[in-house]
C-alpha cells in the first residue's frame, strides 16, 4: 500500500453520565461529539459542531415531522437552553452520519452557540451551554483568541509538511472527525489515487508532518482536505485532536480556553 503524504502547496460510550442542571450528557465516537437536543420540535441525537456555520435538520427527520420546506425558522433546545428564531436548513446528512451507530437528527452549529459559553468534556462526555457571566470557574492551561471567518470561530495554528510551513486561521470543530484538514486553496495531497476521498466523509487519511497548536506540537497527524470556502480560512482542527483537552468556547469574550482532560 502506498502512503499518501499531505503537502502544503507552493509554500505552504454510548453510556453517558448523568447531566447536571445546565449540562447535557453526550457521547464521543468516530471523532465527533453527539448530544441529545431538539430542533424545530424534533428531538434526537445531534452532532455538536463548532466548525459548522449553520444548524441543520436531517432531511429524513424533517420529512417525518411533516416539514416540506428546506429553509425553516424555529427553536433549538440544548442543555436546558432554548434559542428561538433560528434559521434551520434541511439537508441530506447520510454521508456525514453513515459511520455513526445511531440515527442522527441533525447538526447544531456555531450560529446557535456563538452567543453563549460552551463547555465540552470528552471523558466522560458532557456539554454545558450558559449565558455570558454565568459559567463557573474553569482551570485553564492555555487561552487562545477567537475571531470569526466565514461564520466560523477560528484560532491561529501552524501546519508544516517539513519543507513548508503555514500559519493561519483554523476553525476548531467538535464535530469534525479528522485531526486536521487543510483548505485545498493552500494544500494538496500528491499521489492520491482517489482525490475525492481526501475530503470530509472520505476514507483517505494522509499524514501531516506537524501542527503547532496551543503551545504544543503534534506530529504525523491523520489529515485531509476541505474546500476553500474563504481565502482567510486555512483549515480545520478536529475533535480527535481537541479531545486531548477540556474545552471552553467563551464566544462572547472571544476566547478558547483549554484545560487538562
Secondary structure, DSSP 8 states (H G I E B T S, - for coil): ----B-EESTT---------TTEEEEEEETTEEEEEEEETTEEEEEEE-TT-SS-EEEHHHHHHTT---SEEEEEEEETTEEEEEEEEEEE--HHHHTTSSS---EEE-HHHHTTEEEEEEETTEEEEEEETT-------SEEEE-EEETTEEEEEEEEE-SS-EEEEEEEEETT--SSEEEETTTEE-TT-S-GGGGSTT-S---EEEEEEETTEEEEEEEEEEE----TTEEEEEEHHHHTTEEEEEETTTTEEEEEE-
